[in-house]
Amino acid sequence: MSFNIALSGLNAAQKDLDVTSNNIANVNTVGFKESRAEFVDVYASSLLAAGKTKVGDGVLTSDVAQQFSQGSIQFTNNALDLAITGNGFFATVPELGSLETSYTRAGQFKLNDSNFVVNSQGEHLLGFPVNADGSSASVSLSTASPILIPTSSGAPTKTSEVDIRMNLPAGDAVITGAPGNFDHTDPLTYNHSTSVTVFDSLGDSHVMTYYFVKSAPNQWDLFTAVDGTLVPIADPGAAGNPVGGTASGPLAPGGIRGAQLTFDTSGDFISMIPAPGVGGIVTEQLGSTILANGADPLQTIAIDFNLDTGGPNPNEPTQFASNFEVTALEQNGLAVGRLTGIDIDTDGLIRATYSNGTSEPLSRIALVNFANEQGLTQVGNSSWKESISSGEALAGEAGTGTFGTVQSSALEQSNVNLTTELIDLISAQRNFQANSRSLEVDNQLNQTILQIR
């Protein structure tokens, strides 16, 4: 029996050495959780045995339990490197449409050739669908899907309105002969100009320029051009024009209609010809000559000066004794945007930014927790799967309930303490040597008995 006891001690010591060696080997493995060999003694007796004199029958390995304590956080320069601070696991699937979910703390993610977020093994990271405002549409694991990062942002939007806020210098000289001698190619025939980039229905960009001509004291004429071609302001007296009103604006050579702004002696706006509608004055259709790329030739652009005839308004144009100054020049069109960056919040919300200046929420990283983490089944690659002992996966948003937060551009290192493991390695080695010595002594005693004559 003593041989078996010593042999069980050797097996236990070997298991301890194996576990400790595995911990040391994975000291630099991202998301790795150290294990601990847990042992129990073996004790068996019959009903008629003398329990007080019974000796134990050795030792057994009851479990190799992983320890899910927090690992240290290492910061990186990759936005898709993710670390969980607190409880929770990332959920991944091996391929699109698969329901075989694995769980991991290793956050080394990247984009594959289809722009899905995957780990080094090609497994897809799952996320919850989100609404336009970034709120989660659902936090059920059954509705989570692989996260896709689109390289472009939707369809283009043609410019329908330009918002202008400015000051026209009161001290500027009146242009003699204006507006009859206006020539947008001759800077001597106008006082000031400013430009803004607008977009057609195909997302192509065009430069829209505004020319301001002081035609009389406290009176300024406005003419517009797109890509160097003058575009008339729509005549409110024409049938079907949405602006309304009866007065027409000033005319430049060639019958190009403009608009006219009038100010009082305090520099406050008084009136405008043509009378602006809700969105301001409107250009005529740009036409196929300007939009020769096949874009919508019926496109018109409203020019909104934020006019207020009721009195001074900080958003309307002014005529003060200061320099020509454009305080706002904004348009509502969009080109097709190309992906320029990814931002991931601590609640797991992934927001993409695009070259057209837009940003949109894409998904919220799904976090999963279990009633018994140590009951999870190890499957390698720093991943686990659900088991009967672990309980069912409970999904939720980062930062809510018992779930930890997600940190972008960071990785959770192994929670192995190398100093402790080296000490455990020495202890396991001594334990192995002691059990070997016990086995050797048992052998010597048996030899001694066999040699009795």
C-alpha positions, 0 to 999 in steps of 0.5 A, a space after each residue: 500500500 505504501 508504494 501506491 501512496 508514494 506513487 499517488 504523491 508522485 502523480 500529484 507532484 507531476 501534475 503540479 509541475 505541469 500546471 505551473 510550467 503551463 502558467 509560466 509558458 503562457 506568461 505573455 499570452 494575452 487574455 490567458 488565465 492562470 490555473 491552479 492544481 487542487 488536490 484531495 486526500 484519499 481515505 477509504 475504510 470498511 464498516 468493520 475497520 478501525 477508523 482511528 488507526 486507518 491511514 490515508 491512501 494517498 492523494 488525487 487531483 480533484 481539479 485544475 481550476 483557472 483563476 479569472 482574476 484581472 490581468 494587467 492592462 497594456 496600451 497599444 496603438 491599435 483601436 481594435 485592441 480591446 481589453 475588459 476591465 472587470 467581469 465579462 467575456 467577448 463572444 466570437 463565432 468561427 464563421 458567418 451564420 454559425 451559432 457555435 459561440 466561444 468566449 474569450 478575454 483576448 482582445 487582439 482583433 483586426 479587420 479581415 478581407 471583408 471588413 469584419 472584426 475578427 481575432 487571430 484565428 479568424 473568429 468573428 466578434 459579436 456585437 448588438 445592433 444599435 439605433 441611429 442615436 447609438 442606443 442598443 436595439 437589443 441586448 440578447 445574445 440571439 440577436 448579436 451578429 458579427 461586427 462589420 466596419 463599412 469602408 464607405 458611408 451611405 449614398 451621397 446627398 446633394 446640396 439643397 441649402 447653404 447657410 451664410 452669416 457675414 458682415 459687409 464693410 460699411 466703408 466700402 466704395 460703391 461700384 460705379 455702373 453696378 450691376 450692369 458692368 458686373 463681371 465675375 472674372 474681373 475683381 474690379 467689378 465687385 467688392 468681395 467674394 467667398 466660396 463653399 464646396 457643394 455636392 451634386 446628386 452623385 456626390 461630386 464636389 463643385 465650388 459655389 462662389 458668392 460675389 458681393 457688389 455695393 451698388 448704392 449706399 447701404 445696398 449690396 447686390 449678390 451674384 452666384 456662380 458654380 464652377 465658374 459659371 454664373 447661376 441666376 437667382 430664381 425669379 419669384 414671379 416665374 410660374 412654379 417657383 417655390 420662393 414666392 413674391 413679386 419683385 425681381 432681383 438686380 440683373 447683370 450683363 447677359 440677363 443673369 439675375 441676382 439678389 439685393 440686400 438693403 441695410 439701415 443706417 445702423 447696419 441692420 438688415 432691412 429687406 431683400 429682393 427677391 423676397 426670401 422664402 422659408 429657406 432663403 432665396 433659391 438658384 435656378 436649376 444648375 443644368 447639365 452644362 454645369 453638372 456634365 457628369 450625369 448628376 441631377 440637372 434639376 438641382 437647385 440650391 437655397 441660400 439662407 441668410 437667416 434674415 430677420 426684419 424684426 430687428 438685429 439678429 446675430 445670425 443675419 448679415 450686417 453692414 458695420 464699419 469693419 472688415 468683410 467677414 464670413 462667420 458661417 458658411 455651411 452646406 447640407 450636402 455630403 459626398 460618399 465618405 471613406 472610412 478614416 477612423 474607428 472610435 470605441 467607447 467604454 460601453 462598447 459602442 463602435 462609432 466609425 468616422 468618414 472622410 465626408 465629416 460624418 460619423 455613425 454608430 455601427 454596433 455595440 460589443 456584446 459582453 457575456 458573463 457566467 454564474 460560474 466562470 471556473 465551470 467553463 470548458 477550455 478549448 484553446 486559443 485563450 477561449 472557453 465554451 459554455 458547459 453545464 457547470 458554468 451555467 448559461 451565457 448572460 449577455 449585456 452591455 459593458 458598464 452595466 450591472 456586473 459587466 466590466 468596461 471595454 478599453 480600446 487600444 489596450 490588451 489584458 495581459 496574462 494574470 500569471 505572477 512569474 515570481 509566484 510561479 517560480 516559487 511554486 515550481 521549486 515547491 513542486 520539485 521538492 514535493 516530487 523529490 520527497 515522494 521519490 524518496 518515500 518510494 525509494 525507502 519503501 523499496 529498501 524496506 521490501 528488499 530488507 524483508 526479502 533478504 531475511 533468512 
